């Protein structure tokens, strides 16, 4: 299947899955806590179940990795990675900055990625060589090239796994024009569409980041793990526009004397 068709498929399942979640949004539904302390609801499970059924019907040989139901191996060498509601903490509080994330992967290489944000009526998708598309139109990162003019984002500034990384974020945050906690998948959308310049996630699960590697790259940005390597499964991420890729990473790493 061509990258363009995989991109279309990823977007379709992301949008359909997000609409299942949207039915439960701002409804009185129970919230449970998983073993890691993160919340989960009926909406998360119902949305992922729909995504799995959709994929199995159209790509029966493909594997699936989802946040709520784990991994189902496939025979094709291709795997779909799903996060039915990225930003469940926002979702359960009635905050619209959540979305559904879908990536199609072969090994650790992302063949296509998509994310849908139904509460704000936005969607984005990309595949290598096919461009990044926001609400049906080509999108690009901003051209801002000075940190003093940049907007920088983080999911939760309390979650840095070490004082060194926290110090790097604080250095970047103090230098930037605007520092905000518009995190989870919404932060990557803002960078890819030119409304922010840097998004930092110090801790990620395998289903959190994969769609955004091709989305950021095709939009003219740079997506890496914290160590600067191009990797959608690094367990952390730095996403930037192209102009500030080096400067932002240098400042984030500034407290790390081992570099």
C-alpha positions in Angstrom: 0.0 0.0 0.0 1.3 3.4 -0.9 2.2 6.0 1.8 -0.7 8.2 0.6 -3.2 5.4 1.1 -1.8 4.5 4.5 -2.1 8.2 5.4 -5.7 8.3 4.4 -6.4 5.1 6.3 -4.7 6.3 9.5 -6.8 9.5 9.3 -10.0 7.7 8.7 -9.6 5.4 11.7 -8.4 8.4 13.9 -11.5 10.4 13.0 -13.9 7.6 13.5 -12.3 6.6 16.8 -12.3 10.2 18.0 -16.1 10.4 17.3 -16.7 7.4 19.5 -14.8 9.2 22.3 -16.7 12.4 21.7 -20.0 10.7 22.5 -18.8 10.4 26.1 -17.2 13.8 26.3 -18.8 16.1 29.1 -20.9 13.1 30.1 -21.1 11.7 33.7 -18.9 8.6 33.2 -16.9 6.8 35.8 -13.1 7.3 35.9 -10.9 4.5 37.0 -7.1 4.6 37.8 -4.8 2.2 36.1 -1.8 0.6 37.8 0.4 3.6 36.8 -2.0 6.1 38.3 -3.3 7.3 34.9 -7.1 7.6 34.4 -9.2 5.4 32.1 -12.8 5.5 31.2 -15.4 3.6 29.2 -14.8 6.2 26.4 -11.1 5.1 26.1 -12.1 1.4 25.9 -15.0 1.9 23.5 -13.0 4.1 21.2 -10.1 1.7 21.0 -12.4 -1.3 20.4 -13.9 0.5 17.4 -10.4 1.2 16.0 -9.3 -2.4 16.4 -12.4 -3.7 14.7 -11.9 -1.2 11.8 -8.2 -2.3 11.4 -9.0 -6.0 11.6 -11.7 -5.7 9.0 -9.4 -3.9 6.5 -5.9 -5.0 7.4 -6.4 -8.5 9.0 -2.7 -9.4 8.8 -1.5 -6.3 10.6 -0.6 -6.1 14.3 -2.1 -3.6 16.7 -0.6 -2.0 19.8 -3.1 0.1 21.8 -3.1 1.8 25.2 -6.1 0.0 26.6 -5.9 -3.5 25.2 -2.2 -4.1 24.7 -0.6 -5.8 21.7 -2.1 -8.1 19.1 0.6 -9.6 16.9 0.2 -9.6 13.2 1.8 -11.5 10.3 2.5 -8.7 7.8 5.3 -6.9 9.6 3.2 -3.8 9.9 1.7 -2.6 13.2 -0.9 0.0 14.1 -0.2 2.0 17.2 -3.3 3.5 18.9 -4.0 6.0 21.7 -7.8 6.3 21.7 -7.8 9.4 24.0 -4.5 11.1 24.4 -5.1 13.6 27.2 -7.6 11.6 29.3 -7.0 14.0 32.2 -8.2 16.9 30.1 -11.1 14.8 28.7 -12.5 13.9 32.1 -12.4 17.6 33.2 -14.2 18.8 30.1 -11.1 20.5 28.6 -11.1 20.1 24.8 -7.4 19.7 24.3 -7.4 15.9 23.8 -7.3 13.7 20.7 -7.1 10.3 19.1 -3.6 9.3 17.8 -3.0 6.6 15.2 0.3 5.5 13.6 1.1 2.8 11.1 4.6 1.4 11.7 7.0 -1.1 10.3 9.4 -1.9 13.1 10.2 1.5 14.6 9.7 3.3 11.3 6.5 5.3 11.1 4.8 4.9 7.7 1.9 7.2 8.4 0.5 9.2 11.3 -2.8 10.9 12.1 -4.4 12.7 15.0 -8.0 13.9 15.4 -9.2 16.5 17.9 -13.0 16.3 17.7 -13.8 18.7 20.5 -12.0 21.5 18.6 -12.8 20.2 15.1 -9.2 19.8 14.0 -7.3 16.9 12.4 -3.9 16.4 11.1 -2.1 13.6 9.1 1.2 13.0 7.2 3.3 10.3 5.6 6.9 10.5 4.4 7.0 12.4 1.1 3.3 13.2 1.2 3.3 16.4 3.2 1.5 17.3 6.4 -2.2 18.1 6.2 -4.3 20.0 8.7 -8.0 20.1 8.2 -7.5 19.1 4.5 -4.9 21.8 3.7 -1.1 21.7 3.7 0.4 22.9 7.0 3.9 24.1 8.0 5.7 25.0 11.2 6.4 28.6 11.9 9.5 30.5 10.7 10.3 32.0 14.1 14.0 31.7 14.6 14.7 33.3 18.0 13.9 31.7 21.3 13.0 35.2 22.6 10.0 35.1 20.3 9.0 31.5 20.7 6.1 29.7 22.4 7.3 26.6 24.2 5.0 23.9 25.5 5.1 20.9 27.9 2.6 18.4 29.0 3.4 18.6 32.7 6.4 20.5 34.0 6.4 18.3 37.2 7.1 15.1 35.3 10.7 15.5 34.4 12.6 12.4 35.5 15.7 14.1 36.7 16.7 17.5 38.1 19.0 18.0 35.1 16.2 17.7 32.5 13.9 19.9 34.7 16.7 22.5 34.8 17.0 22.4 31.0 13.2 22.9 30.6 13.3 25.8 33.1 16.1 27.4 31.1 14.1 27.1 27.9 10.9 28.3 29.5 12.6 31.4 31.0 14.1 32.3 27.7 10.9 31.9 25.6 8.4 34.6 25.0 5.6 32.3 26.1 5.6 29.1 28.1 2.5 27.0 28.4 1.2 23.6 29.6 -0.8 22.9 26.4 0.4 19.4 26.3 -0.3 15.9 25.3 -1.1 15.5 21.6 -2.4 19.1 21.3 1.1 20.5 21.8 2.4 18.7 18.7 -0.5 19.9 16.7 0.3 23.5 17.6 4.0 23.1 16.6 3.1 21.4 13.3 0.7 24.2 12.4 2.9 27.1 13.3 1.1 28.2 16.5 4.0 27.2 18.8 7.7 26.5 18.3 8.7 23.8 20.8 6.9 20.9 22.5 8.7 18.9 25.1 7.5 15.6 26.7 9.9 14.1 29.3 8.0 10.9 29.6 6.1 9.0 26.9 4.4 5.7 26.4 5.0 3.8 23.1 1.5 4.9 21.8 1.9 8.6 22.6 4.3 9.9 20.0 4.6 7.9 16.8 2.1 9.8 14.6 4.0 13.1 15.3 7.3 12.1 13.8 6.1 12.2 10.2 3.7 15.0 10.9 6.5 17.3 12.3 9.0 16.3 9.6 6.6 16.8 6.7 5.5 20.1 8.2 9.2 21.3 8.1 9.9 20.6 11.8 12.2 18.3 13.7 11.1 15.5 16.0 13.6 13.6 18.2 14.0 11.9 21.5 15.5 13.9 24.3 19.0 12.6 23.2 18.5 14.2 19.8 18.1 10.9 17.8 15.2 10.6 15.4 13.1 8.1 17.2 9.3 7.9 17.7 9.7 5.3 20.5 12.4 6.9 22.6 10.2 7.3 25.6 10.5 11.1 25.5 10.4 13.8 22.8 11.4 17.2 21.7 9.5 18.6 18.7 10.4 21.9 17.2 10.1 24.0 14.1 13.1 23.8 11.8 14.6 27.2 12.6 14.9 26.6 16.4 15.8 22.9 16.3 19.4 23.4 17.3 18.9 26.3 19.7 16.1 24.7 21.6 17.9 21.4 22.0 21.1 23.1 23.1 19.3 25.0 25.8 17.4 21.9 27.0 20.7 20.1 27.2 22.5 23.1 28.8 22.3 21.8 32.4 23.7 18.4 31.4 27.4 18.7 32.0 28.0 15.2 30.5 27.4 16.5 27.0 
